[in-house]
Amino acid sequence: MNYNKKTVYDVDVKGKKVLLRCDFNVPQNKETGEITSDKRIVAAIPTIKYLLGQGAAVIACSHLGKPKGEWKEKLTLAPVAKRLSELLGQEVIFAKDIIGEDAQAMAAALKPGQIMLLENLRFDIREEKNGADFAKALADMADIFVSDAFGTVHRAHASTAGVAAYLPAYSGLLVDKELSIMGKALDDPRRPFVAVLGGAKVSDKINVINNLLEKADTVIIGGGMAYTFKKAQGCEIGKSLLEAERIDYAKEMIAKAEARGVKFLLPVDNYCAAEFSADAEPVLCGNDIPDDLMGMDIGPRTVELFSEAVKGAGTIVWNGPMGVFEFDKFAGGTKAMAKALAESGAITIVGGGDSAAAVEKLGFADRITHISTGGGASLEFLEGRELPGVACLLDK
């Protein structure tokens, strides 16, 4: 896949109307609807300011939550429009619909230097189905399409890919940063290249492991998925998470690593518990886990092994926590991995989702080179899959 895409810097936007796909899918308080983190809104500001500063009129759009084509008041983008206004220091005109009369009239009247926001794209069922009529109606309001929602580029939706059939499509500054940093890490990494993979399930990471074994010098496996690999090695794993149908795959991957000369590291000790609970008492176990216990986090010897493996790395990609980090008693392994990355001196890239949340929660975010804004998108990126919302952008 070609990651070298034309950006907003490659087009004259003066006097043009720009349809800008943002990721304003922000967390909210379920009771009050108040935005609890505006990080995704803040992330869009550089592209918006650049476009407005160049004399464009911006028609911003995003989804929020999963309304599944139904109009749901609690998923309106009105609070986002308000917060965006505050951050930009100028009015964000808010449309009461998406492609209806209100939106169309506002878009037609929009002047250079002004910005409007359409209502939640997913209030229309055609958004997720990539309906051609819906995509064309969105495109008809603008002259240019700019994609700046990396969290959605793995989806072939009307606003992420469909509109590019009707408008010249460019990458925003956020998407460009993701593509250049993650694309370079996979295609031309500074070596040694170490991949650290965690999370609960092997099945979530099948293609990621397979793809990274083609590119990395060392692959480290932690989290719940490690126990399927340990079982494949003949270890006892007690009541730990096991995907029995993936044991043969795990054996294949271990063999593939050996054949390619890739270091393949698994936990050598574990903190275990009798039950899956935040109050459970940690029990330190070695390679084998007793029948009445389950693995919850990597142990101290494993922390040492994994930390040593990332020392002296040129590039490190991390996706997925090392244990049940949301329980404080079992967050040690994930914290130690975040610290090891922060101190490594390598180019460090943390894939979105839980590992990004862990790095931020544990206070290491400012020492990581790049934290991806897309959970599912960064995972599919690591799989080497073509991303529809990137493939549709103009090549440089």
Secondary structure, DSSP 8 states (H G I E B T S, - for coil): ----B-BGGGS--TT-EEEEE------B-TTT--BS--HHHHHHHHHHHHHHHTT-EEEEE---S--TTS--GGG-SHHHHHHHHHHHTS-EEE-SSSSSHHHHHHHHH--TT-EEE---GGGSTTTTTT-HHHHHHHHTT-SEEEE--GGGTTS--TTTTGGGGTS-EEE-HHHHHHHHHHHHHHHS--SSEEEEE-SS-SGGGHHHHHHHTTT-SEEEE-STTHHHHHHHTT--BTTS---GGGHHHHHHHHHHHHHHT-EEE--SSEEEESSS-TT---EEE-SSB-TT-EEEEE-HHHHHHHHHHHTT-SEEEEES-SS-TTSGGG-HHHHHHHHHHHTS-SEEEE-STHHHHHHHHTT-GGGSSEE-S-HHHHHHHHHT---HHHHTS-B-
